[in-house]
């Protein structure tokens, strides 16, 4: 994977260039990432991608190749090129722990540094957090609809190669049990799964020969894809070849509720009472919810968890909310445009709980990022330190960071009121109150 500081928008550099000329580029500033609203029918959002973003911050450098491209394209001035050659983010970042839930207006990420240092991170922050959170927002609805039955991510072929890996990571954080993507398994420690596709059955002279080859390789506990030809015959052949200890079958076509019921009855009649049924085929949270009463043991989801149709963009923005004036005083700033207004000033956030159930997201102004005692008494502080003086907190990185995010997500979801998990369109599960 190639990381480069050129994975950014041109206007960030031209803003810095102009600000250097006006003498404002190095004013201490505070930027904030937040979402004005929740996408689609969501009642809560999931913060995902924080660990990936922090990796990008650590690697955000302008090397010789990047500087040459900017110079040859006459993108910025020689003075800015000299500054970019030594660019390292040296400020502070805090935000919601990865896996945490967010609501409209939640200060998900707070970036503090000079204007030039902090504005540089706008595109990379939003490109990571918007996509990963969109996937996690979709995945959490699916895992809740599955009601404890495992869901596997199988969407690699519906996304570009890097997005596929990011999607697997985000879906796992939001509760998916495994992924088909081996790169995600290697890079992030996510469990991987997969056995065979229809082409494997079609390759062999008979369905029985294909099943036998798979069992000889993977053992009798494997899952056989039984719907290449006739499902009923496929199940009979699977049990005939594997015996009643067959681990599972996969169904990828037809009316899944009806097919799963018939398959369960047939398996039981053949003595394969412990054989699991996994269903795939264009599933989303609504299809999964529709299968709750069916004898399905696991789900495989692809397109709807990795693409815009099933995972609408999170819609997060990156806005300047405070900056220091020439007199050293901090000034809260905010955009006032209709439907796109922001709230000025550095903020902290607390989630208020009553009897261990979340009832309110409280956002307060705070010039030092500290949670006032009276606010802390209201509930759980939501922001954690991510970067201090340019040094990244490694707790949020790698496979350990992913597992921590997965645990944080499970605990946060358990705090929500029961109606937060309805799939129908509705208001956010808890209100956001600005104080």
KOLLUMGU-718263 format. One record per residue (C-alpha): chain; residue in one letter; x, y, z. Coordinates in steps of 0.1 Angstrom, whole numbers. Example, Ala and Ser with C-alpha at 12.3 -4.5 7.8 and 13.67 -1.06 7.14 Angstrom:
2
  unit  code     xx     yy     zz
     A     A    123    -45     78
     A     S    137    -11     71
***
This chain:
435
  unit  code     xx     yy     zz
     A     X      0      0      0
     A     X     13     34     -9
     A     X      6     64     14
     A     X     13     99      2
     A     X      5    134     14
     A     X     -9    140    -21
     A     X    -40    120    -12
     A     X    -55    154     -4
     A     X    -74    183    -19
     A     X    -56    211    -37
     A     X    -74    238    -18
     A     X    -58    228     15
     A     X    -24    237      1
     A     X    -36    269    -16
     A     X    -52    280     16
     A     X    -20    275     35
     A     X     -1    294      8
     A     X    -24    324      9
     A     X    -24    323     47
     A     X     14    324     48
     A     X     13    355     27
     A     X    -13    371     50
     A     X      6    361     82
     A     X    -22    339     96
     A     X    -10    304     86
     A     X      4    296    120
     A     X    -23    309    142
     A     X    -32    283    169
     A     X    -65    268    157
     A     X    -90    241    166
     A     X   -108    220    139
     A     X   -137    197    146
     A     X   -152    167    128
     A     X   -189    163    132
     A     X   -220    152    113
     A     X   -250    175    110
     A     X   -274    146    106
     A     X   -275    108    106
     A     X   -276     91     71
     A     X   -306     72     59
     A     X   -329     58     85
     A     X   -302     56    111
     A     X   -310     63    148
     A     X   -273     64    158
     A     X   -239     64    141
     A     X   -207     44    147
     A     X   -173     60    147
     A     X   -150     39    127
     A     X   -116     45    110
     A     X    -99     63    138
     A     X    -70     38    139
     A     X    -65     40    102
     A     X    -66     78    103
     A     X    -39     79    130
     A     X    -17     57    108
     A     X    -22     82     80
     A     X    -12    111    103
     A     X     20     92    112
     A     X     28     87     75
     A     X     18    121     62
     A     X     50    133     47
     A     X     60    153     16
     A     X     90    134      1
     A     X    110    143    -30
     A     X     84    128    -54
     A     X     55    147    -38
     A     X     74    180    -37
     A     X     85    176    -73
     A     X     49    170    -84
     A     X     38    202    -67
     A     X     67    221    -81
     A     X     62    209   -116
     A     X     25    216   -115
     A     X     31    250   -101
     A     X      5    243    -74
     A     X     21    263    -46
     A     X     49    288    -39
     A     X     85    279    -33
     A     X     81    292      3
     A     X     53    267      9
     A     X     73    239     -7
     A     X    101    245     18
     A     X     77    243     47
     A     X     61    211     33
     A     X     95    194     31
     A     X     96    195     69
     A     X     59    189     76
     A     X     51    168    106
     A     X     19    171    125
     A     X     30    183    160
     A     X     -3    192    175
     A     X    -29    174    196
     A     X    -59    153    185
     A     X    -86    139    207
     A     X   -119    124    199
     A     X   -145     97    204
     A     X   -129     63    209
     A     X   -132     42    178
     A     X   -163     20    180
     A     X   -182     47    200
     A     X   -216     59    189
     A     X   -222     94    177
     A     X   -252    116    171
     A     X   -259    148    151
     A     X   -234    175    163
     A     X   -212    151    183
     A     X   -176    165    183
     A     X   -162    132    169
     A     X   -126    145    164
     A     X   -109    176    176
     A     X    -77    186    160
     A     X    -55    213    176
     A     X    -24    229    161
     A     X    -15    258    138
     A     X    -40    265    110
     A     X    -15    252     85
     A     X     -7    220    103
     A     X    -43    212    111
     A     X    -61    221     79
     A     X    -36    198     61
     A     X    -54    168     76
     A     X    -89    177     65
     A     X    -92    154     34
     A     X    -75    124     49
     A     X    -96    126     81
     A     X   -128    128     62
     A     X   -120    103     35
     A     X   -112     77     62
     A     X   -139     85     88
     A     X   -167     90     63
     A     X   -162     57     45
     A     X   -154     36     75
     A     X   -182     50     96
     A     X   -207     45     67
     A     X   -198      8     66
     A     X   -200      5    104
     A     X   -233     23    104
     A     X   -247     -3     80
     A     X   -230    -33     98
     A     X   -243    -24    132
     A     X   -279    -25    119
     A     X   -272    -59    104
     A     X   -257    -74    135
     A     X   -286    -62    156
     A     X   -311    -76    131
     A     X   -292   -110    133
     A     X   -299   -112    170
     A     X   -267   -130    180
     A     X   -264   -151    148
     A     X   -230   -145    132
     A     X   -227   -123    102
     A     X   -197   -125     78
     A     X   -185    -97     55
     A     X   -181   -108     19
     A     X   -180    -75     -1
     A     X   -145    -73    -14
     A     X   -155    -77    -50
     A     X   -179    -47    -47
     A     X   -153    -22    -36
     A     X   -118    -11    -47
     A     X    -90    -31    -32
     A     X    -81     -8     -3
     A     X   -117      1      4
     A     X   -125    -36      7
     A     X    -99    -40     34
     A     X   -112     -9     52
     A     X   -148    -22     50
     A     X   -139    -55     65
     A     X   -122    -37     94
     A     X   -152    -14    100
     A     X   -178    -42     98
     A     X   -158    -63    123
     A     X   -157    -33    147
     A     X   -195    -30    144
     A     X   -200    -67    153
     A     X   -195    -88    122
     A     X   -179   -121    131
     A     X   -155   -126    101
     A     X   -145   -115     67
     A     X   -136   -132     34
     A     X   -108   -107     28
     A     X    -74   -122     36
     A     X    -56    -89     36
     A     X    -79    -76     63
     A     X    -71   -108     83
     A     X    -34   -103     79
     A     X    -33    -65     85
     A     X    -59    -63    113
     A     X    -62    -97    129
     A     X    -98   -102    118
     A     X   -110   -138    115
     A     X   -113   -150     79
     A     X   -137   -175     64
     A     X   -146   -190     30
     A     X   -148   -224     13
     A     X   -159   -226    -23
     A     X   -180   -209    -50
     A     X   -203   -223    -77
     A     X   -174   -225   -101
     A     X   -157   -251    -80
     A     X   -188   -274    -83
     A     X   -190   -267   -120
     A     X   -154   -276   -124
     A     X   -160   -312   -114
     A     X   -178   -339   -133
     A     X   -204   -342   -107
     A     X   -216   -324    -76
     A     X   -206   -354    -55
     A     X   -171   -352    -68
     A     X   -168   -315    -59
     A     X   -181   -321    -24
     A     X   -158   -350    -19
     A     X   -128   -329    -30
     A     X   -137   -301     -6
     A     X   -142   -325     23
     A     X   -109   -343     16
     A     X    -92   -309     18
     A     X   -111   -291     45
     A     X   -126   -319     65
     A     X   -162   -329     73
     A     X   -168   -298     93
     A     X   -167   -276     62
     A     X   -197   -258     46
     A     X   -209   -271     13
     A     X   -226   -248    -13
     A     X   -257   -269    -23
     A     X   -276   -248    -47
     A     X   -256   -250    -79
     A     X   -281   -273    -95
     A     X   -311   -286    -75
     A     X   -311   -276    -38
     A     X   -329   -307    -25
     A     X   -307   -330    -44
     A     X   -276   -310    -34
     A     X   -284   -315      3
     A     X   -290   -352     -1
     A     X   -257   -355    -20
     A     X   -239   -334      6
     A     X   -251   -357     35
     A     X   -244   -388     14
     A     X   -208   -377      8
     A     X   -200   -361     42
     A     X   -222   -381     65
     A     X   -245   -367     92
     A     X   -215   -348    108
     A     X   -214   -323     80
     A     X   -206   -289     94
     A     X   -228   -268     72
     A     X   -245   -260     40
     A     X   -248   -226     22
     A     X   -278   -213      4
     A     X   -273   -185    -22
     A     X   -306   -184    -41
     A     X   -343   -186    -40
     A     X   -368   -174    -14
     A     X   -343   -179     15
     A     X   -370   -181     42
     A     X   -388   -209     24
     A     X   -356   -226     12
     A     X   -340   -225     47
     A     X   -371   -241     62
     A     X   -372   -269     37
     A     X   -335   -274     40
     A     X   -337   -277     78
     A     X   -365   -303     76
     A     X   -346   -323     50
     A     X   -313   -322     70
     A     X   -331   -333    101
     A     X   -348   -361     83
     A     X   -314   -373     70
     A     X   -300   -373    105
     A     X   -278   -342    100
     A     X   -294   -324    129
     A     X   -263   -305    138
     A     X   -255   -292    103
     A     X   -256   -254    102
     A     X   -274   -234     75
     A     X   -257   -202     62
     A     X   -275   -180     38
     A     X   -261   -154     14
     A     X   -275   -136    -17
     A     X   -279    -98    -16
     A     X   -287    -96     21
     A     X   -292    -64     40
     A     X   -306    -56     75
     A     X   -342    -58     63
     A     X   -337    -93     47
     A     X   -319   -105     78
     A     X   -347    -92    100
     A     X   -371   -110     77
     A     X   -353   -143     84
     A     X   -355   -141    122
     A     X   -381   -168    124
     A     X   -363   -191     99
     A     X   -339   -218    109
     A     X   -308   -199     97
     A     X   -276   -201    117
     A     X   -254   -175    100
     A     X   -254   -148     73
     A     X   -230   -136     46
     A     X   -233   -100     35
     A     X   -215    -83      6
     A     X   -228    -54    -15
     A     X   -251    -37     11
     A     X   -224    -33     37
     A     X   -196    -19     14
     A     X   -214      3    -11
     A     X   -234     36    -10
     A     X   -267     19    -15
     A     X   -265      0     17
     A     X   -240     22     35
     A     X   -249     58     27
     A     X   -221     83     33
     A     X   -218     94     69
     A     X   -217    131     59
     A     X   -190    142     84
     A     X   -174    176     79
     A     X   -142    192     92
     A     X   -147    228    104
     A     X   -126    254    120
     A     X   -144    262    154
     A     X   -118    283    172
     A     X    -86    302    166
     A     X    -63    325    184
     A     X    -62    362    176
     A     X    -31    384    174
     A     X    -38    395    210
     A     X    -35    358    222
     A     X    -72    356    230
     A     X    -92    326    216
     A     X   -121    334    193
     A     X   -149    309    186
     A     X   -158    309    149
     A     X   -186    292    131
     A     X   -202    290     96
     A     X   -236    306     95
     A     X   -249    294     61
     A     X   -285    281     60
     A     X   -287    243     66
     A     X   -249    242     71
     A     X   -243    262    102
     A     X   -218    250    128
     A     X   -213    259    165
     A     X   -182    278    174
     A     X   -157    271    202
     A     X   -137    241    213
     A     X   -160    214    228
     A     X   -161    184    250
     A     X   -189    158    252
     A     X   -205    137    279
     A     X   -232    109    275
     A     X   -257    111    303
     A     X   -269     77    316
     A     X   -299     69    338
     A     X   -299     34    352
     A     X   -272     25    327
     A     X   -293     37    297
     A     X   -282     66    276
     A     X   -306     95    276
     A     X   -287    125    263
     A     X   -255    136    245
     A     X   -243    168    262
     A     X   -219    190    243
     A     X   -202    218    262
     A     X   -177    246    253
     A     X   -143    241    269
     A     X   -112    261    261
     A     X    -88    235    274
     A     X   -105    204    264
     A     X   -111    193    300
     A     X   -144    180    312
     A     X   -158    202    340
     A     X   -166    183    372
     A     X   -203    191    370
     A     X   -204    177    335
     A     X   -184    146    344
     A     X   -210    140    371
     A     X   -237    138    344
     A     X   -223    106    328
     A     X   -195     92    307
     A     X   -169    115    290
     A     X   -167    106    253
     A     X   -134    120    241
     A     X   -101    104    246
     A     X    -65    115    237
     A     X    -53    103    204
     A     X    -23    124    196
     A     X     -3    145    221
     A     X     23    169    208
     A     X     25    149    175
     A     X     30    116    194
     A     X      3     90    185
     A     X    -12     69    213
     A     X     -4     34    201
     A     X    -33     19    220
     A     X    -55     28    190
     A     X    -33     12    164
     A     X    -31    -23    148
     A     X    -50    -54    157
     A     X    -52    -44    194
     A     X    -68    -12    184
     A     X    -94    -30    164
     A     X   -103    -53    192
     A     X   -106    -24    216
     A     X   -129     -6    191
     A     X   -150    -37    188
     A     X   -154    -39    226
     A     X   -162     -2    228
     A     X   -189     -5    202
     A     X   -205    -35    219
     A     X   -206    -17    253
     A     X   -219     16    237
     A     X   -247     -2    219
     A     X   -258    -19    251
     A     X   -263     15    266
     A     X   -290     25    241
     A     X   -327     25    248
     A     X   -345     -4    232
     A     X   -362     16    204
     A     X   -329     27    191
     A     X   -326     -6    172
     A     X   -357     -3    152
     A     X   -350     -4    114
     A     X   -377     21    105
     A     X   -368     57     99
     A     X   -369     77    130
     A     X   -353    104    152
     A     X   -319     99    168
     A     X   -320     75    197
     A     X   -310    102    221
     A     X   -309    140    218
     A     X   -278    161    215
     A     X   -280    191    238
     A     X   -255    220    235
     A     X   -248    238    268
***
